[in-house]
Amino acid sequence: MKLTIPRPEYPRPQWVRPDWINLNGQWQFEIDHGKSGKERGFQEPGLELSGTITVPFCPESKLSGVEYKDFMAAVWYKREINLPDDWAEGGRVLLHFGAVDYEAEVWVNGTAAGKHRGGYSSFSFDITSAVAAGSNVITVYAVDDQRSGRQPRGKQCGGYYSSGCDYTRTTGIWQTVWLERVPEAYLAGMKLVPDPDNACAHLELQLGGSGVKSGTKLAVKALYEGTAAGEAAIAVSGPSAKLTLPLTEVHLWQPGSPELYDLEISLVRDGQILDTVQSYFGLRSVKLDGMAFRINGKFVFQRLVLDQGFYPDGVYTAPSDEDLRKDIEISMGLGFNGARLHEKIFEPRFLYWADKLGYLVWGEHANWGLDITTSEGLAGFLPEWLEGMERDFNHPALIGWCPFNETWDKDGTKQNNEVLRIVYEVTKRMDPTRPVIDTSGNFHVVTDIFDVHDYDQNPETFRARYEPMKNGGEVFNTFPKRQQYEGQPYFVSEYGGIWWNPDQKDEKSWGYGDRPVSEEDFLARYAGLTDTLLDHPMMFGFCYTQLYDVEQEVNGLYTYDRRAKFDPEMIRRINSRKAAIED
């Protein structure tokens, strides 16, 4: 019987090399409730753990083979790997983790390889000095405390049972683990800023490994549908280099029309290629213009839907790459052109499919669970947020950042506004090309866009509160004592959430407002709420809650297992009607 590797696809599609080994599959596993594993020598290569798990699925999930739902203070993983002989003969060996929730410590053959804190960002360690040809043992220790108030947990439930809008937790490894071989001096990363107005792209490349020798050049080539479309080269002598890549053909990346360039990046010396990476990019610009949000100079009304990135059998991890693509195709089939990626930093493969399909996304962190009533909240938030921004910066589908969502008071104590202000300012400095919403819904401190969340289920009262804005009257503000509108572009970034799933009998199931009495009643309510936002000349978009049910929250347009509740064409017709503000 041939064993298959779960999630076998290359996990980092914007930075591809041929020499890699996917480490997903069966690992040894053990829960460490007392966090005593180090004392018991779990990190030693010769000690076997008591159980097994299927990586990259978290132990709470069915696909992991463990399906343990209670809190786990810490977990251990161990796996023996076989390193090819030629991997040990030169170059560097890197060990990559897509994501480990929350604090990870790694050993290779009993030697400490490194530590990382943050449950949503990717990280890697250079393990060259610890490995040899043949058998090697990798050990991972992950500590997770969703109830501590010191870490972002997103929609992972802080109680034993899932309840309300908090769901099954994720502990430990939940994205692909893999090995990569690179040269002694190698291409380590890239930041690309597209410039359609000047028919070029601006690149900043980072180099890793040992020092680059004199005479080394960085060569970049763009291709469009296999044909050369621009090239540039520059001499390099340090850890980074900047260059501009002029393009001989201009093809714009746009929603629903995702023109993409392939990119070949090489380190070259004396005519010999030292390292090569395959990538891609989209040529597009984003700009706020009065009340409008322009993409490549054209106003595009953002018909967004809330996507929480949960899966019945995989929890945080999609069972397959096809499931990631399918969620986007489901959304587009309903007439949405994008999504708020909600309370979770999504994996790169989702963003890859958004790029490929022309689907707009907003990047958001999983801030719920983190105490930001004092400045200490920055330590638990900012480093991981910046890692996520750096990783996802080059995706053309990503058109805005939203570090926080609904920053409610904690035990009667208000948020520390300086935490939000600092994160906003650092985000803008890291990326001046995209707009930033400081905290979606509430409580705004400094923001490029003013958004509100409004779950009124009555289309008439919903419409009435936004009417004065049409003629320069009062702008609706959900919390006027806590946040001030200052003339920014405006939209309702959560609405609807209509409770509808007649087949779900779970007593805990819920949605917003009263249940519609029939499918016709649902569609009338959906149309009434959505028409209000489409017809409003000051709205640049909307975001409907939500694409699919998640556990007990049954307000999706699809069920949790991705079955349509309605004829998708009926929803598409409502969503696709021309908006008042559109060109």
C-alpha positions as semicolon CSV with decimal commas, in nm:
position;residue;x (nm);y (nm);z (nm)
1;M;0,000;0,000;0,000
2;K;0,142;0,336;-0,103
3;L;0,144;0,594;0,175
4;T;0,028;0,940;0,076
5;I;0,160;1,262;0,226
6;P;-0,111;1,500;0,351
7;R;-0,091;1,849;0,206
8;P;0,188;1,748;-0,037
9;E;0,195;2,071;-0,241
10;Y;0,483;2,319;-0,216
11;P;0,390;2,537;0,085
12;R;0,551;2,867;-0,022
13;P;0,443;2,936;-0,381
14;Q;0,601;3,281;-0,404
15;W;0,953;3,151;-0,331
16;V;1,006;2,812;-0,494
17;R;1,315;2,591;-0,511
18;P;1,336;2,234;-0,644
19;D;1,534;2,082;-0,354
20;W;1,287;2,029;-0,073
21;I;1,141;1,748;0,136
22;N;0,787;1,753;0,273
23;L;0,783;1,629;0,635
24;N;0,406;1,603;0,668
25;G;0,268;1,264;0,769
26;Q;0,302;1,049;1,077
27;W;0,508;1,178;1,368
28;Q;0,547;1,052;1,722
29;F;0,334;1,259;1,958
30;E;0,268;1,313;2,325
31;I;0,062;1,557;2,532
32;D;0,259;1,713;2,817
33;H;0,002;1,851;3,061
34;G;0,264;1,922;3,328
35;K;0,522;2,071;3,089
36;S;0,771;1,826;3,235
37;G;0,891;1,674;2,909
38;K;1,231;1,840;2,916
39;E;1,299;1,698;3,260
40;R;1,198;1,356;3,129
41;G;1,432;1,387;2,832
42;F;1,175;1,406;2,552
43;Q;1,419;1,616;2,349
44;E;1,670;1,329;2,335
45;P;1,664;1,148;1,999
46;G;1,656;0,798;2,150
47;L;1,343;0,847;2,361
48;E;1,020;0,755;2,184
49;L;0,693;0,937;2,248
50;S;0,384;0,741;2,349
51;G;0,151;0,823;2,059
52;T;0,133;0,927;1,694
53;I;-0,019;1,218;1,502
54;T;-0,068;1,312;1,137
55;V;0,107;1,643;1,067
56;P;0,010;1,917;0,971
57;F;-0,325;1,871;1,145
58;C;-0,362;1,993;1,503
59;P;-0,430;1,730;1,775
60;E;-0,781;1,870;1,828
61;S;-0,876;1,777;1,470
62;K;-1,017;1,452;1,333
63;L;-0,757;1,444;1,054
64;S;-0,473;1,438;1,306
65;G;-0,582;1,096;1,431
66;V;-0,574;1,229;1,789
67;E;-0,892;1,439;1,820
68;Y;-0,822;1,547;2,180
69;K;-1,046;1,846;2,255
70;D;-0,943;1,949;2,606
71;F;-0,676;2,210;2,685
72;M;-0,317;2,099;2,633
73;A;-0,050;2,294;2,817
74;A;0,220;2,157;2,588
75;V;0,270;1,895;2,317
76;W;0,571;1,709;2,177
77;Y;0,644;1,584;1,825
78;K;0,927;1,365;1,704
79;R;1,021;1,222;1,365
80;E;1,314;1,040;1,212
81;I;1,410;1,170;0,868
82;N;1,652;1,046;0,606
83;L;1,878;1,317;0,465
84;P;2,004;1,245;0,110
85;D;2,380;1,202;0,081
86;D;2,421;1,498;-0,155
87;W;2,244;1,728;0,092
88;A;2,529;1,676;0,338
89;E;2,804;1,745;0,086
90;G;2,767;2,124;0,067
91;G;2,530;2,412;0,107
92;R;2,286;2,476;0,389
93;V;1,988;2,279;0,520
94;L;1,688;2,481;0,641
95;L;1,400;2,346;0,850
96;H;1,073;2,534;0,786
97;F;0,748;2,552;0,982
98;G;0,437;2,706;0,830
99;A;0,289;2,770;1,176
100;V;0,310;2,625;1,527
101;D;0,073;2,745;1,799
102;Y;0,214;2,898;2,015
103;E;0,572;2,886;2,151
104;A;0,790;2,636;1,966
105;E;1,126;2,491;2,061
106;V;1,310;2,261;1,820
107;W;1,594;2,009;1,852
108;V;1,777;1,817;1,579
109;N;1,955;1,503;1,695
110;G;1,930;1,637;2,048
111;T;2,095;1,970;1,959
112;A;1,891;2,286;2,012
113;A;1,799;2,438;1,674
114;G;1,598;2,742;1,786
115;K;1,284;2,889;1,940
116;H;0,990;3,084;1,798
117;R;0,694;3,258;1,954
118;G;0,371;3,319;1,762
119;G;0,103;3,077;1,652
120;Y;0,027;3,223;1,308
121;S;0,356;3,326;1,146
122;S;0,606;3,110;0,957
123;F;0,965;3,052;1,072
124;S;1,275;2,849;0,988
125;F;1,607;2,737;1,136
126;D;1,943;2,665;0,972
127;I;2,017;2,311;1,093
128;T;2,324;2,242;0,876
129;S;2,561;2,189;1,167
130;A;2,324;1,948;1,342
131;V;2,245;1,704;1,058
132;A;2,437;1,439;0,867
133;A;2,365;1,214;0,570
134;G;2,124;0,935;0,659
135;S;1,909;0,915;0,971
136;N;1,833;1,227;1,177
137;V;1,573;1,300;1,445
138;I;1,369;1,621;1,466
139;T;1,190;1,704;1,794
140;V;0,937;1,984;1,843
141;Y;0,799;2,113;2,173
142;A;0,502;2,353;2,162
143;V;0,355;2,541;2,460
144;D;0,007;2,690;2,424
145;D;-0,209;2,883;2,673
146;Q;-0,507;3,045;2,501
147;R;-0,641;3,173;2,835
148;S;-0,328;3,358;2,944
149;G;-0,419;3,697;2,792
150;R;-0,061;3,716;2,665
151;Q;-0,108;3,565;2,320
152;P;-0,340;3,623;2,024
153;R;-0,575;3,324;1,997
154;G;-0,834;3,450;1,749
155;K;-1,157;3,249;1,747
156;Q;-1,015;2,961;1,953
157;C;-1,249;2,908;2,245
158;G;-1,131;3,011;2,592
159;G;-1,376;2,768;2,756
160;Y;-1,389;2,391;2,740
161;Y;-1,683;2,386;2,500
162;S;-1,709;2,584;2,179
163;S;-1,964;2,859;2,230
164;G;-2,092;3,174;2,063
165;C;-1,841;3,287;1,802
166;D;-1,548;3,093;1,952
167;Y;-1,470;2,750;1,818
168;T;-1,245;2,444;1,851
169;R;-0,890;2,527;1,955
170;T;-0,564;2,460;1,769
171;T;-0,249;2,351;1,951
172;G;0,096;2,284;1,807
173;I;0,181;2,225;1,442
174;W;-0,096;2,323;1,199
175;Q;0,084;2,401;0,874
176;T;0,336;2,212;0,662
177;V;0,681;2,120;0,798
178;W;0,954;2,088;0,537
179;L;1,326;2,079;0,464
180;E;1,502;2,285;0,199
181;R;1,855;2,274;0,065
182;V;2,017;2,605;-0,031
183;P;2,371;2,711;-0,134
184;E;2,620;2,858;0,111
185;A;2,514;3,205;-0,004
186;Y;2,149;3,208;-0,104
187;L;1,845;3,419;-0,184
188;A;1,658;3,456;0,144
189;G;1,360;3,681;0,067
190;M;1,208;3,955;-0,141
191;K;0,991;4,261;-0,104
192;L;0,829;4,366;-0,433
193;V;0,637;4,689;-0,496
194;P;0,451;4,691;-0,829
195;D;0,447;5,021;-1,018
196;P;0,199;5,004;-1,307
197;D;0,216;5,378;-1,372
198;N;0,583;5,343;-1,465
199;A;0,561;4,993;-1,613
200;C;0,802;4,839;-1,365
201;A;0,844;4,668;-1,032
202;H;1,075;4,771;-0,749
203;L;1,250;4,485;-0,568
204;E;1,445;4,458;-0,247
205;L;1,621;4,122;-0,209
206;Q;1,765;3,972;0,109
207;L;2,057;3,731;0,102
208;G;2,135;3,460;0,356
209;G;2,418;3,226;0,448
210;S;2,786;3,307;0,422
211;G;2,911;3,635;0,278
212;V;2,861;3,704;-0,091
213;K;3,191;3,701;-0,280
214;S;3,309;3,985;-0,502
215;G;3,180;3,969;-0,856
216;T;2,840;3,824;-0,764
217;K;2,540;3,963;-0,947
218;L;2,169;3,950;-0,883
219;A;1,974;3,884;-1,203
220;V;1,597;3,916;-1,232
221;K;1,381;3,820;-1,528
222;A;1,005;3,866;-1,573
223;L;0,800;3,646;-1,805
224;Y;0,441;3,681;-1,918
225;E;0,280;3,361;-2,044
226;G;0,627;3,218;-2,103
227;T;0,762;3,514;-2,301
228;A;1,035;3,743;-2,168
229;A;0,882;4,069;-2,043
230;G;1,171;4,245;-1,871
231;E;1,504;4,188;-1,700
232;A;1,751;4,365;-1,474
233;A;2,077;4,291;-1,294
234;I;2,286;4,448;-1,022
235;A;2,614;4,374;-0,845
236;V;2,575;4,261;-0,483
237;S;2,822;4,255;-0,198
238;G;2,610;4,266;0,119
239;P;2,302;4,115;0,283
240;S;2,052;4,308;0,066
241;A;2,014;4,470;-0,272
242;K;1,760;4,694;-0,445
243;L;1,681;4,719;-0,812
244;T;1,404;4,823;-1,050
245;L;1,271;4,577;-1,306
246;P;1,139;4,755;-1,619
247;L;0,862;4,573;-1,805
248;T;0,830;4,559;-2,183
249;E;0,462;4,458;-2,158
250;V;0,202;4,594;-1,916
251;H;-0,066;4,350;-1,799
252;L;-0,262;4,460;-1,494
253;W;-0,373;4,235;-1,209
254;Q;-0,737;4,316;-1,141
255;P;-1,024;4,153;-0,949
256;G;-1,163;3,872;-1,161
257;S;-0,890;3,927;-1,421
258;P;-0,570;3,819;-1,246
259;E;-0,288;3,877;-1,493
260;L;0,035;3,751;-1,334
261;Y;0,402;3,765;-1,432
262;D;0,640;3,480;-1,357
263;L;0,965;3,585;-1,197
264;E;1,308;3,421;-1,209
265;I;1,563;3,545;-0,957
266;S;1,925;3,426;-0,964
267;L;2,257;3,479;-0,793
268;V;2,530;3,461;-1,058
269;R;2,912;3,473;-1,048
270;D;3,150;3,419;-1,340
271;G;2,862;3,303;-1,556
272;Q;2,764;3,031;-1,308
273;I;2,424;3,031;-1,134
274;L;2,473;2,997;-0,759
275;D;2,106;3,004;-0,656
276;T;1,774;3,038;-0,837
277;V;1,422;3,101;-0,707
278;Q;1,095;3,096;-0,900
279;S;0,829;3,350;-0,802
280;Y;0,548;3,558;-0,951
281;F;0,388;3,899;-0,906
282;G;0,091;4,107;-1,009
283;L;0,109;4,459;-1,147
284;R;-0,150;4,660;-0,958
285;S;-0,188;4,971;-0,741
286;V;-0,432;5,053;-0,463
287;K;-0,533;5,405;-0,359
288;L;-0,792;5,580;-0,145
289;D;-0,953;5,866;-0,335
290;G;-1,217;6,058;-0,142
291;M;-1,482;5,799;-0,055
292;A;-1,356;5,561;-0,325
293;F;-1,110;5,273;-0,311
294;R;-0,930;5,253;-0,644
295;I;-0,743;4,957;-0,790
296;N;-0,525;5,053;-1,088
297;G;-0,702;5,388;-1,088
298;K;-1,048;5,234;-1,129
299;F;-1,304;5,232;-0,852
300;V;-1,394;4,875;-0,756
301;F;-1,681;4,825;-0,514
302;Q;-1,565;4,568;-0,261
303;R;-1,825;4,294;-0,228
304;L;-1,657;4,115;0,060
305;V;-1,756;3,819;0,273
306;L;-1,627;3,714;0,615
307;D;-1,407;3,402;0,593
308;Q;-1,286;3,255;0,922
309;G;-1,067;2,976;0,784
310;F;-1,215;2,681;0,975
311;Y;-1,274;2,327;0,848
312;P;-1,487;2,051;1,007
313;D;-1,216;1,783;1,001
314;G;-0,902;1,999;0,999
315;V;-1,004;2,292;1,226
316;Y;-0,747;2,560;1,126
317;T;-0,597;2,345;0,849
318;A;-0,766;2,281;0,515
319;P;-0,775;1,908;0,437
320;S;-0,632;1,975;0,090
321;D;-0,504;2,253;-0,130
322;E;-0,818;2,208;-0,338
323;D;-1,028;2,299;-0,034
324;L;-0,852;2,637;-0,016
325;R;-0,927;2,704;-0,380
326;K;-1,284;2,578;-0,345
327;D;-1,367;2,831;-0,070
328;I;-1,266;3,115;-0,300
329;E;-1,460;2,970;-0,592
330;I;-1,768;2,928;-0,370
331;S;-1,742;3,292;-0,267
332;M;-1,697;3,419;-0,622
333;G;-1,989;3,206;-0,734
334;L;-2,205;3,398;-0,486
335;G;-2,103;3,730;-0,641
336;F;-1,839;3,831;-0,386
337;N;-1,507;3,964;-0,516
338;G;-1,310;3,932;-0,194
339;A;-1,301;3,852;0,176
340;R;-1,202;3,972;0,516
341;L;-0,970;3,694;0,635
342;H;-1,104;3,706;0,986
343;E;-0,917;3,670;1,319
344;K;-0,649;3,454;1,162
345;I;-0,337;3,496;0,949
346;F;-0,420;3,259;0,664
347;E;-0,164;3,024;0,511
348;P;0,030;3,128;0,197
349;R;-0,146;2,872;-0,020
350;F;-0,481;3,050;0,033
351;L;-0,327;3,382;-0,071
352;Y;-0,172;3,209;-0,372
353;W;-0,516;3,099;-0,491
354;A;-0,651;3,449;-0,425
355;D;-0,374;3,583;-0,650
356;K;-0,446;3,323;-0,918
357;L;-0,824;3,373;-0,915
358;G;-0,832;3,753;-0,882
359;Y;-0,988;3,762;-0,535
360;L;-0,939;4,060;-0,302
361;V;-0,837;3,992;0,059
362;W;-0,776;4,194;0,374
363;G;-0,502;4,068;0,607
364;E;-0,599;4,050;0,976
365;H;-0,436;3,915;1,291
366;A;-0,598;3,690;1,551
367;N;-0,600;3,954;1,825
368;W;-0,885;3,812;2,034
369;G;-0,761;3,670;2,361
370;L;-0,471;3,916;2,386
371;D;-0,489;4,174;2,665
372;I;-0,415;4,518;2,515
373;T;-0,523;4,723;2,814
374;T;-0,154;4,793;2,886
375;S;0,152;4,847;2,669
376;E;0,258;4,490;2,746
377;G;0,013;4,382;2,477
378;L;0,261;4,507;2,215
379;A;0,508;4,230;2,306
380;G;0,249;3,964;2,236
381;F;0,128;4,121;1,913
382;L;0,374;4,329;1,714
383;P;0,660;4,083;1,641
384;E;0,424;3,819;1,504
385;W;0,221;4,076;1,309
386;L;0,537;4,205;1,142
387;E;0,643;3,849;1,053
388;G;0,305;3,794;0,892
389;M;0,325;4,122;0,701
390;E;0,673;4,043;0,573
391;R;0,569;3,697;0,458
392;D;0,253;3,811;0,276
393;F;0,363;4,152;0,146
394;N;0,407;4,048;-0,218
395;H;0,058;3,905;-0,278
396;P;-0,132;4,130;-0,524
397;A;-0,466;4,000;-0,391
398;L;-0,390;4,150;-0,050
399;I;-0,517;4,508;-0,075
400;G;-0,525;4,624;0,289
401;W;-0,418;4,548;0,646
402;C;-0,638;4,525;0,954
403;P;-0,425;4,426;1,255
404;F;-0,709;4,427;1,512
405;N;-1,077;4,337;1,516
406;E;-1,332;4,459;1,775
407;T;-1,099;4,558;2,057
408;W;-1,350;4,527;2,339
409;D;-1,286;4,634;2,698
410;K;-1,141;4,366;2,926
411;D;-1,303;4,328;3,268
412;G;-1,415;4,690;3,251
413;T;-1,073;4,824;3,148
414;K;-1,046;5,008;2,816
415;Q;-0,795;4,929;2,545
416;N;-0,464;5,115;2,561
417;N;-0,506;5,346;2,262
418;E;-0,129;5,378;2,224
419;V;-0,103;5,006;2,148
420;L;-0,334;5,053;1,849
421;R;-0,165;5,379;1,747
422;I;0,183;5,223;1,753
423;V;0,073;4,914;1,558
424;Y;-0,099;5,136;1,300
425;E;0,209;5,357;1,258
426;V;0,451;5,064;1,233
427;T;0,223;4,893;0,982
428;K;0,217;5,207;0,766
429;R;0,596;5,234;0,778
430;M;0,637;4,869;0,685
431;D;0,392;4,909;0,398
432;P;0,302;5,259;0,277
433;T;0,138;5,112;-0,035
434;R;-0,179;4,974;0,131
435;P;-0,447;5,130;0,353
436;V;-0,466;5,025;0,717
437;I;-0,773;4,985;0,940
438;D;-0,653;5,006;1,297
439;T;-0,931;4,793;1,449
440;S;-1,230;4,673;1,254
441;G;-1,560;4,784;1,406
442;N;-1,432;4,935;1,732
443;F;-1,269;5,121;1,890
444;H;-1,091;5,330;1,625
445;V;-0,789;5,538;1,729
446;V;-0,614;5,629;1,403
447;T;-0,729;5,469;1,079
448;D;-0,724;5,520;0,703
449;I;-1,078;5,379;0,675
450;F;-1,370;5,412;0,917
451;D;-1,569;5,092;0,934
452;V;-1,860;4,982;1,152
453;H;-2,025;4,650;1,235
454;D;-2,403;4,655;1,220
455;Y;-2,617;4,344;1,271
456;D;-2,956;4,512;1,258
457;Q;-3,186;4,258;1,091
458;N;-3,456;4,504;0,987
459;P;-3,381;4,645;0,638
460;E;-3,592;4,955;0,706
461;T;-3,418;5,066;1,026
462;F;-3,085;4,955;0,880
463;R;-3,137;5,184;0,582
464;A;-3,268;5,474;0,791
465;R;-2,955;5,512;1,002
466;Y;-2,736;5,563;0,694
467;E;-2,970;5,799;0,506
468;P;-2,842;6,129;0,661
469;M;-2,489;6,055;0,531
470;K;-2,608;6,076;0,170
471;N;-2,664;6,450;0,191
472;G;-2,382;6,554;0,422
473;G;-2,575;6,478;0,741
474;E;-2,467;6,288;1,049
475;V;-2,243;5,989;0,984
476;F;-2,353;5,677;1,168
477;N;-2,103;5,592;1,443
478;T;-2,166;5,285;1,657
479;F;-1,963;5,420;1,952
480;P;-1,954;5,802;1,931
481;K;-1,817;5,834;2,286
482;R;-1,521;5,609;2,206
483;Q;-1,431;5,686;1,844
484;Q;-1,459;5,984;1,612
485;Y;-1,531;5,989;1,241
486;E;-1,287;6,224;1,064
487;G;-1,399;6,210;0,703
488;Q;-1,231;5,883;0,600
489;P;-1,371;5,642;0,342
490;Y;-1,648;5,447;0,510
491;F;-1,806;5,103;0,491
492;V;-1,998;4,844;0,691
493;S;-1,744;4,568;0,735
494;E;-1,977;4,325;0,915
495;Y;-2,351;4,297;0,861
496;G;-2,617;4,034;0,808
497;G;-2,524;3,717;0,990
498;I;-2,877;3,596;0,921
499;W;-2,962;3,286;1,124
500;W;-3,051;3,011;0,880
501;N;-2,988;2,639;0,897
502;P;-3,311;2,441;0,935
503;D;-3,123;2,108;0,929
504;Q;-2,903;2,185;1,230
505;K;-3,074;2,081;1,555
506;D;-2,789;2,165;1,794
507;E;-2,936;2,364;2,083
508;K;-2,624;2,583;2,091
509;S;-2,668;2,691;1,730
510;W;-2,724;3,060;1,675
511;G;-2,722;3,349;1,431
512;Y;-2,801;3,719;1,452
513;G;-3,157;3,833;1,513
514;D;-3,472;3,627;1,468
515;R;-3,471;3,332;1,232
516;P;-3,644;3,399;0,901
517;V;-3,963;3,196;0,870
518;S;-3,887;3,077;0,517
519;E;-3,624;3,080;0,246
520;E;-3,814;3,363;0,077
521;D;-3,804;3,560;0,401
522;F;-3,428;3,507;0,423
523;L;-3,366;3,627;0,069
524;A;-3,587;3,934;0,116
525;R;-3,393;4,029;0,430
526;Y;-3,058;3,963;0,259
527;A;-3,157;4,176;-0,040
528;G;-3,292;4,458;0,176
529;L;-2,976;4,486;0,386
530;T;-2,739;4,448;0,090
531;D;-2,931;4,691;-0,133
532;T;-2,893;4,958;0,136
533;L;-2,515;4,938;0,106
534;L;-2,504;4,903;-0,272
535;D;-2,729;5,207;-0,314
536;H;-2,533;5,430;-0,078
537;P;-2,302;5,682;-0,254
538;M;-2,062;5,698;0,044
539;M;-2,003;5,321;0,078
540;F;-1,700;5,181;-0,105
541;G;-1,792;4,824;-0,013
542;F;-1,952;4,585;0,230
543;C;-1,863;4,263;0,410
544;Y;-2,134;4,006;0,477
545;T;-2,116;3,769;0,776
546;Q;-2,044;3,497;0,667
547;L;-1,943;3,258;0,386
548;Y;-2,011;2,930;0,568
549;D;-2,129;2,813;0,911
550;V;-1,864;2,745;1,172
551;E;-1,967;2,486;1,431
552;Q;-2,257;2,633;1,632
553;E;-2,260;2,965;1,442
554;V;-2,508;2,892;1,163
555;N;-2,530;3,221;0,975
556;G;-2,332;3,115;0,668
557;L;-2,451;3,112;0,310
558;Y;-2,306;2,760;0,297
559;T;-2,306;2,492;0,567
560;Y;-1,989;2,410;0,758
561;D;-1,923;2,116;0,523
562;R;-1,961;2,353;0,227
563;R;-2,309;2,267;0,099
564;A;-2,510;2,553;-0,052
565;K;-2,813;2,658;0,155
566;F;-2,966;2,848;-0,137
567;D;-2,935;2,858;-0,510
568;P;-2,603;3,048;-0,540
569;E;-2,737;3,235;-0,842
570;M;-3,001;3,408;-0,626
571;I;-2,733;3,545;-0,393
572;R;-2,508;3,633;-0,686
573;R;-2,779;3,842;-0,850
574;I;-2,826;4,047;-0,533
575;N;-2,454;4,098;-0,475
576;S;-2,361;4,175;-0,834
577;R;-2,593;4,468;-0,895
578;K;-2,407;4,790;-0,974
579;A;-2,327;5,002;-0,669
580;A;-2,405;5,373;-0,650
581;I;-2,041;5,470;-0,610
582;E;-1,905;5,254;-0,893
583;D;-1,757;5,404;-1,208
